[in-house]
């Protein structure tokens, strides 16, 4: 399932979970749930030369 902030879906080749760049992995911005990752602190990104 693709989450907000994900560059690609989790089943795409050459992907990995990474720390959300907006909240630094905390899942919160200004004491509220991060809108980029919806509070998970993680996003799925393309890695390598894909």
N, C-alpha and C positions, 0 to 999 in steps of 0.2 A: 504494500500500500504506500503510495507516494504521500509524503507529508508536506505541508507548507515549508518553503525554504529549500526543498530538495531540488537539485539540478536535474536529476534523472530518477526514474523509478528504481527500486531496490533490486530488481531482477535484471537490469541492464548490465552488459559486460563491463568490466573494469570499473567497478564502483565500490565505494566503501563509506561507512559512516564517519563523519567528522564532527568536530565541535562546531556549534552554531557560531558564525562570525558576528552576529548581531549582539548576542548576550554573553559570548565567551564560554558557553556551556552551562551557565547557571540556570537557564530556563526562565529568567526574570529580567525585566527592564523596568526601572523606576518602581519597584515593588509590585509589578504586575506581570502576568504571564507574557513571555516574549511572543510578539506577533509573527516573527519569522519562523520559529520552530514549534510554536504553540505550547511552550513550556517543557519540551522534552530535552532541550539542550543539545540536540543532535540534528544533523542534516545529512542526506546522502549526496555525495559528490563523485564526479568522474576522476579517476586517478590514472596515472600513466599517460600514454600518448593516444588515448581513445578519441 
